[in-house]
Amino acid sequence: MATTSKAKKKTVRSASGLKRARQDIKLNAANTALRSQFRTVIKNVQKAVVIGDKSKAAELFKSAQSVIDSVADKGIFHKNKAARYKSRLSAKIKALAA
C-alpha cells in the first residue's frame, strides 16, 4: 500500500474494507493518468498558440476536446471546468487570426 509520510492511512480490518482499499489504489492510478493526459493536451494547445501556429493549434484543440469531455464525463473534473477550459482555448485560437 502506498502511504505518504504526511498522512498515515488507518489499517482496514474488514474484508469489504480491504477490497475497497485495493479498488481505491486502482481508481486513483486511473484518475491520475487521465488528469495527466488532460493537462498534457491543454499544454500542447497552449504551446501551439504561443508559437503562433493557428492550424496546428486548431488541430490539437480538436483532439483535445474529446479528452477534456471524457475527463468531465468520468467525473474527474466538473463539466463547467471542462467547458471553461475549452472556451478559453478556443478564444486563444480565434485571437491568433486577428
CNS distance restraints for C-alpha pairs under 8 A (distance, minus, plus):
assign (resid   3 and name CA) (resid   7 and name CA) 7.17 0.50 0.50
assign (resid   3 and name CA) (resid   8 and name CA) 6.11 0.50 0.50
assign (resid   3 and name CA) (resid   9 and name CA) 6.62 0.50 0.50
assign (resid   4 and name CA) (resid   8 and name CA) 6.55 0.50 0.50
assign (resid  12 and name CA) (resid  17 and name CA) 5.64 0.50 0.50
assign (resid  12 and name CA) (resid  18 and name CA) 5.91 0.50 0.50
assign (resid  12 and name CA) (resid  21 and name CA) 7.97 0.50 0.50
assign (resid  13 and name CA) (resid  17 and name CA) 6.67 0.50 0.50
assign (resid  13 and name CA) (resid  18 and name CA) 6.79 0.50 0.50
assign (resid  14 and name CA) (resid  18 and name CA) 6.24 0.50 0.50
assign (resid  15 and name CA) (resid  19 and name CA) 6.23 0.50 0.50
assign (resid  16 and name CA) (resid  20 and name CA) 6.10 0.50 0.50
assign (resid  17 and name CA) (resid  21 and name CA) 6.16 0.50 0.50
assign (resid  18 and name CA) (resid  22 and name CA) 6.31 0.50 0.50
assign (resid  19 and name CA) (resid  23 and name CA) 6.18 0.50 0.50
assign (resid  20 and name CA) (resid  24 and name CA) 6.02 0.50 0.50
assign (resid  21 and name CA) (resid  25 and name CA) 6.45 0.50 0.50
assign (resid  22 and name CA) (resid  26 and name CA) 6.73 0.50 0.50
assign (resid  23 and name CA) (resid  27 and name CA) 6.08 0.50 0.50
assign (resid  24 and name CA) (resid  28 and name CA) 5.83 0.50 0.50
assign (resid  25 and name CA) (resid  29 and name CA) 6.26 0.50 0.50
assign (resid  26 and name CA) (resid  30 and name CA) 6.28 0.50 0.50
assign (resid  27 and name CA) (resid  31 and name CA) 6.04 0.50 0.50
assign (resid  28 and name CA) (resid  32 and name CA) 5.99 0.50 0.50
assign (resid  29 and name CA) (resid  33 and name CA) 6.23 0.50 0.50
assign (resid  30 and name CA) (resid  34 and name CA) 6.32 0.50 0.50
assign (resid  31 and name CA) (resid  35 and name CA) 6.04 0.50 0.50
assign (resid  31 and name CA) (resid  76 and name CA) 6.82 0.50 0.50
assign (resid  32 and name CA) (resid  36 and name CA) 6.09 0.50 0.50
assign (resid  33 and name CA) (resid  37 and name CA) 6.21 0.50 0.50
assign (resid  34 and name CA) (resid  38 and name CA) 6.14 0.50 0.50
assign (resid  34 and name CA) (resid  71 and name CA) 6.68 0.50 0.50
assign (resid  35 and name CA) (resid  39 and name CA) 6.33 0.50 0.50
assign (resid  35 and name CA) (resid  71 and name CA) 7.43 0.50 0.50
assign (resid  35 and name CA) (resid  76 and name CA) 7.46 0.50 0.50
assign (resid  36 and name CA) (resid  40 and name CA) 6.16 0.50 0.50
assign (resid  37 and name CA) (resid  41 and name CA) 6.27 0.50 0.50
assign (resid  37 and name CA) (resid  67 and name CA) 7.69 0.50 0.50
assign (resid  38 and name CA) (resid  42 and name CA) 6.40 0.50 0.50
assign (resid  38 and name CA) (resid  64 and name CA) 7.91 0.50 0.50
assign (resid  38 and name CA) (resid  67 and name CA) 6.40 0.50 0.50
assign (resid  38 and name CA) (resid  68 and name CA) 6.13 0.50 0.50
assign (resid  38 and name CA) (resid  71 and name CA) 7.28 0.50 0.50
assign (resid  39 and name CA) (resid  43 and name CA) 6.09 0.50 0.50
assign (resid  40 and name CA) (resid  44 and name CA) 6.16 0.50 0.50
assign (resid  41 and name CA) (resid  45 and name CA) 6.38 0.50 0.50
assign (resid  41 and name CA) (resid  60 and name CA) 7.58 0.50 0.50
assign (resid  41 and name CA) (resid  64 and name CA) 5.51 0.50 0.50
assign (resid  41 and name CA) (resid  67 and name CA) 7.74 0.50 0.50
assign (resid  42 and name CA) (resid  46 and name CA) 6.22 0.50 0.50
assign (resid  42 and name CA) (resid  61 and name CA) 8.00 0.50 0.50
assign (resid  42 and name CA) (resid  64 and name CA) 6.89 0.50 0.50
assign (resid  43 and name CA) (resid  47 and name CA) 6.11 0.50 0.50
assign (resid  44 and name CA) (resid  48 and name CA) 6.37 0.50 0.50
assign (resid  44 and name CA) (resid  60 and name CA) 7.17 0.50 0.50
assign (resid  45 and name CA) (resid  49 and name CA) 6.30 0.50 0.50
assign (resid  45 and name CA) (resid  57 and name CA) 5.31 0.50 0.50
assign (resid  45 and name CA) (resid  58 and name CA) 7.90 0.50 0.50
assign (resid  45 and name CA) (resid  60 and name CA) 5.70 0.50 0.50
assign (resid  45 and name CA) (resid  61 and name CA) 5.94 0.50 0.50
assign (resid  45 and name CA) (resid  64 and name CA) 7.87 0.50 0.50
assign (resid  45 and name CA) (resid  89 and name CA) 7.53 0.50 0.50
assign (resid  46 and name CA) (resid  50 and name CA) 6.21 0.50 0.50
assign (resid  46 and name CA) (resid  57 and name CA) 7.63 0.50 0.50
assign (resid  46 and name CA) (resid  89 and name CA) 7.48 0.50 0.50
assign (resid  47 and name CA) (resid  51 and name CA) 6.25 0.50 0.50
assign (resid  48 and name CA) (resid  52 and name CA) 6.18 0.50 0.50
assign (resid  48 and name CA) (resid  53 and name CA) 5.59 0.50 0.50
assign (resid  48 and name CA) (resid  54 and name CA) 7.31 0.50 0.50
assign (resid  48 and name CA) (resid  56 and name CA) 6.40 0.50 0.50
assign (resid  48 and name CA) (resid  57 and name CA) 4.97 0.50 0.50
assign (resid  49 and name CA) (resid  53 and name CA) 6.16 0.50 0.50
assign (resid  49 and name CA) (resid  54 and name CA) 6.71 0.50 0.50
assign (resid  49 and name CA) (resid  57 and name CA) 5.90 0.50 0.50
assign (resid  49 and name CA) (resid  92 and name CA) 6.99 0.50 0.50
assign (resid  49 and name CA) (resid  93 and name CA) 6.46 0.50 0.50
assign (resid  49 and name CA) (resid  96 and name CA) 7.35 0.50 0.50
assign (resid  52 and name CA) (resid  96 and name CA) 6.68 0.50 0.50
assign (resid  53 and name CA) (resid  57 and name CA) 6.07 0.50 0.50
assign (resid  54 and name CA) (resid  58 and name CA) 6.02 0.50 0.50
assign (resid  54 and name CA) (resid  93 and name CA) 6.42 0.50 0.50
assign (resid  54 and name CA) (resid  96 and name CA) 6.31 0.50 0.50
assign (resid  54 and name CA) (resid  97 and name CA) 7.40 0.50 0.50
assign (resid  55 and name CA) (resid  59 and name CA) 6.16 0.50 0.50
assign (resid  56 and name CA) (resid  60 and name CA) 6.08 0.50 0.50
assign (resid  57 and name CA) (resid  61 and name CA) 5.94 0.50 0.50
assign (resid  57 and name CA) (resid  93 and name CA) 6.71 0.50 0.50
assign (resid  58 and name CA) (resid  62 and name CA) 6.17 0.50 0.50
assign (resid  58 and name CA) (resid  93 and name CA) 6.72 0.50 0.50
assign (resid  59 and name CA) (resid  63 and name CA) 6.71 0.50 0.50
assign (resid  60 and name CA) (resid  64 and name CA) 5.99 0.50 0.50
assign (resid  61 and name CA) (resid  65 and name CA) 6.07 0.50 0.50
assign (resid  61 and name CA) (resid  89 and name CA) 7.50 0.50 0.50
assign (resid  61 and name CA) (resid  90 and name CA) 7.58 0.50 0.50
assign (resid  62 and name CA) (resid  66 and name CA) 7.47 0.50 0.50
assign (resid  63 and name CA) (resid  67 and name CA) 7.05 0.50 0.50
assign (resid  64 and name CA) (resid  68 and name CA) 6.11 0.50 0.50
assign (resid  65 and name CA) (resid  69 and name CA) 6.07 0.50 0.50
assign (resid  65 and name CA) (resid  86 and name CA) 6.82 0.50 0.50
assign (resid  66 and name CA) (resid  70 and name CA) 6.03 0.50 0.50
assign (resid  67 and name CA) (resid  71 and name CA) 6.22 0.50 0.50
assign (resid  68 and name CA) (resid  72 and name CA) 6.35 0.50 0.50
assign (resid  68 and name CA) (resid  82 and name CA) 5.90 0.50 0.50
assign (resid  68 and name CA) (resid  86 and name CA) 7.76 0.50 0.50
assign (resid  69 and name CA) (resid  73 and name CA) 6.05 0.50 0.50
assign (resid  69 and name CA) (resid  79 and name CA) 7.76 0.50 0.50
assign (resid  69 and name CA) (resid  82 and name CA) 6.59 0.50 0.50
assign (resid  70 and name CA) (resid  74 and name CA) 6.20 0.50 0.50
assign (resid  71 and name CA) (resid  75 and name CA) 6.57 0.50 0.50
assign (resid  71 and name CA) (resid  76 and name CA) 5.72 0.50 0.50
assign (resid  71 and name CA) (resid  77 and name CA) 6.40 0.50 0.50
assign (resid  72 and name CA) (resid  76 and name CA) 5.90 0.50 0.50
assign (resid  72 and name CA) (resid  77 and name CA) 4.97 0.50 0.50
assign (resid  72 and name CA) (resid  78 and name CA) 5.69 0.50 0.50
assign (resid  72 and name CA) (resid  79 and name CA) 5.14 0.50 0.50
assign (resid  72 and name CA) (resid  82 and name CA) 6.17 0.50 0.50
assign (resid  73 and name CA) (resid  79 and name CA) 7.28 0.50 0.50
assign (resid  75 and name CA) (resid  79 and name CA) 7.91 0.50 0.50
assign (resid  77 and name CA) (resid  81 and name CA) 6.51 0.50 0.50
assign (resid  77 and name CA) (resid  82 and name CA) 6.96 0.50 0.50
assign (resid  78 and name CA) (resid  82 and name CA) 6.60 0.50 0.50
assign (resid  79 and name CA) (resid  83 and name CA) 6.20 0.50 0.50
assign (resid  80 and name CA) (resid  84 and name CA) 6.02 0.50 0.50
assign (resid  81 and name CA) (resid  85 and name CA) 6.29 0.50 0.50
assign (resid  82 and name CA) (resid  86 and name CA) 6.25 0.50 0.50
assign (resid  83 and name CA) (resid  87 and name CA) 6.00 0.50 0.50
assign (resid  84 and name CA) (resid  88 and name CA) 6.16 0.50 0.50
assign (resid  85 and name CA) (resid  89 and name CA) 6.10 0.50 0.50
assign (resid  86 and name CA) (resid  90 and name CA) 6.08 0.50 0.50
assign (resid  87 and name CA) (resid  91 and name CA) 6.12 0.50 0.50
assign (resid  88 and name CA) (resid  92 and name CA) 6.27 0.50 0.50
assign (resid  89 and name CA) (resid  93 and name CA) 6.31 0.50 0.50
assign (resid  90 and name CA) (resid  94 and name CA) 6.11 0.50 0.50
assign (resid  91 and name CA) (resid  95 and name CA) 6.10 0.50 0.50
assign (resid  92 and name CA) (resid  96 and name CA) 6.62 0.50 0.50
assign (resid  93 and name CA) (resid  97 and name CA) 7.41 0.50 0.50
assign (resid  94 and name CA) (resid  98 and name CA) 7.34 0.50 0.50
